[in-house]
Amino acid sequence: MNTLKAIWNTTAARLSALYLVLFAICAGVLVIYMTSLSVSMLTTQTRNTISEEAGGLAQAYERGGLPFLVRVIEQRARQPGANLYLIATPDGRILTGNVQALQPGVLETDGWTEESFFYRRYGEAAANDTTGPHSAVALVLRLPNQMILLVGRDLGEPEQFRHVVRRSMVVAFGMMGLGALLIWFFVGRRALKRIDQLSEASRRIMGGDLSGRLPVSGSGDEFDRLSENLNTMLGRIAALNEGLKQVSDNIAHDLKTPLTRLRNRAESALAAKRSTREYREALEATIAESDQLIRTFNAILMISRLEAGNSAEPTTQVDLAETVRDVVELYEPLAEEKGVRLTASIAPVRAIAGNRELIGQALSNIVDNAIKYSAGVEGREAEVSVRLEQAGAANIISVTDDGPGIPQADRERVTERFVRLEASRNMPGSGLGLSLAKAVMTYHGGRLELDDARPGLTVRMVFPKADAGA
Amino acid sequence: MKILVIEDDREAAEYIQKAFYEAGHSADIAADGETGFSLADSGDYDVLVVDRMLPRRDGLSVIAQLRARGNDAPVLILSALGEVDDRVTGLRAGGDDYLTKPYAFSELLARTEALNRRSQSKDVETVYKVGDLELDRLSHTVKRAGREIVLQPREFRLLEYLMRHAGQVVTRTMLLENVWDYHFDPQTNVIDVHVSRLRAKIEKEFDSPVLHTVRGAGYMLKAGKGD
């Protein structure tokens, strides 16, 4: 019973029940319409037959009067068939014909009988009548000598037809219902079984086994497709989860180090008696360290906001050429101080829709990196070049340095949060600069590319086709 | 300088009040939007420091109503939200400056002093003078002890901003915002290098320093000895 109830609870079962009801209604209406149509056709046919008979009898009467009519009727009444003939006296006494008894009142009104009536055929005994009286329709005519002539036709055939239709209707509905029940049961049970498997698997996964996957039967049906999609989703969640874990590990590590340093510095300042100047220096170092921490936090927040993709950041028309000029001008003195030649080559490009602040910040992070890493190379003048150019429909800002570059294998990794290559561990920086630049590019529907500049590194900010309207 | 701090975090408010006092200013505290509004409306404050999220009434509506009533005291908005957009909506609501939590008090102090109503009057001056240093905003010339100093356009804007806030601490972020119009923290000491270039030009051949570095905070342009 529980299985049935569970099956009833499946969508498949409910849908088939709904279809069954709808189909039954349609079939019912159709059958009723068809029977009524055929019954009315049969009635018309019957009446036509009766009219013709009556016409023939009227001719016989005209030709030979009542005796000839009686003869004709007696002759016809002897023939087997569904036709009824009757001649009666004006007071309703039956003279001749093949009708033995009539439903009372039939002969009293002339013309077509309003409804079908009952009669008993001549020679049928009332006693052994198992089938009961027959029903018929008839035309009642009054002859000129006041005698009554009735011509009618038995309704047995149409009645039988109606019975046949009704019976076949019941049988058809019965089979349809049975079929629906069977289909319902098997389809429902199968669906239920698959769903139970899915629920079971998802319960396991919810229980903490994130590596678990939903069963795929291999038939490629909708359940398989659902399972495959859910499995892909689970894979993505697991990857994100892993990423999140890594990021929080990194955050913990990268923030723990400066916090520990901060604490130790304060502690050692308090540990011994020191001069005011020493206290002052310790406090200043503390402030500088805290500022760096705040900066790191701000960068993390900014990246998360950009990655969350909420477009609350205002979008305006950004002149990339101006942005490049601004940033190069901003960094030029720093580059000079570090012995790096910073050059810019700017092609005129159309303004793009974007956020000037974010693009400026991303570019300054990249330029900052380029200067920082190329400056470390001894023995020659380092060079960093910033180019703005149009390539096809895209606008590209590329920053090329001639520093050590980044090995192919690490290029993808360095844009992740807090990832710093071993070689640069001792350089100042939070490991967030490129992550922020990447987040900014993704936010603008573009991408950040890292490439080998032989020697050095090229970082390309690729802005997709500028939409002319915006 | 008389400052009103509308901030519901009591500990933070008291710390700010104490720090302002130590910097030679007086600060009143309002712990919610309604109190803040009535204090600001009746008192004569030089600068209002308003937190965005306040009980009873949010900071932006307090500012908007003050502005509607003709109160033009400079307002610095404090916010924990910190989207770029927040800054824009904040400034649009009538704020004059915007600072995102967490912030360094030195930053808050420098910005508050820069906002000070009395320093706003410098807007109309065409010539700034600090000691023997002179900057003419119309002819774009800079002179020190009567000798002309040639500056790049950006250096001129840098000096102009510093001179306008002469005697006040100006932070690196304030310089990036006001001279370059970018609102982010520069990664390394980019601003420092610009300042030292400028310093070389206005101090090198002259005997006394005017552009002082305030450690842990920023810079200050001041005649005579800095601290």
Boltz contact constraints between the chains, C-beta under 6 A:
constraints:
  - contact:
      token1: [A, 284]
      token2: [B, 215]
      max_distance: 6.0
  - contact:
      token1: [A, 284]
      token2: [B, 216]
      max_distance: 6.0
  - contact:
      token1: [A, 287]
      token2: [B, 216]
      max_distance: 6.0
  - contact:
      token1: [A, 294]
      token2: [B, 102]
      max_distance: 6.0
  - contact:
      token1: [A, 295]
      token2: [B, 185]
      max_distance: 6.0
  - contact:
      token1: [A, 312]
      token2: [B, 83]
      max_distance: 6.0
  - contact:
      token1: [A, 312]
      token2: [B, 85]
      max_distance: 6.0
  - contact:
      token1: [A, 313]
      token2: [B, 84]
      max_distance: 6.0
  - contact:
      token1: [A, 313]
      token2: [B, 85]
      max_distance: 6.0
  - contact:
      token1: [A, 314]
      token2: [B, 85]
      max_distance: 6.0
  - contact:
      token1: [A, 314]
      token2: [B, 88]
      max_distance: 6.0
  - contact:
      token1: [A, 330]
      token2: [B, 190]
      max_distance: 6.0
  - contact:
      token1: [A, 331]
      token2: [B, 190]
      max_distance: 6.0
  - contact:
      token1: [A, 333]
      token2: [B, 193]
      max_distance: 6.0
  - contact:
      token1: [A, 333]
      token2: [B, 194]
      max_distance: 6.0
  - contact:
      token1: [A, 333]
      token2: [B, 197]
      max_distance: 6.0
  - contact:
      token1: [A, 334]
      token2: [B, 190]
      max_distance: 6.0
  - contact:
      token1: [A, 334]
      token2: [B, 193]
      max_distance: 6.0
  - contact:
      token1: [A, 337]
      token2: [B, 193]
      max_distance: 6.0
  - contact:
      token1: [A, 357]
      token2: [B, 84]
      max_distance: 6.0
  - contact:
      token1: [A, 357]
      token2: [B, 183]
      max_distance: 6.0
  - contact:
      token1: [A, 360]
      token2: [B, 182]
      max_distance: 6.0
  - contact:
      token1: [A, 361]
      token2: [B, 184]
      max_distance: 6.0
  - contact:
      token1: [A, 368]
      token2: [B, 187]
      max_distance: 6.0
  - contact:
      token1: [A, 368]
      token2: [B, 188]
      max_distance: 6.0
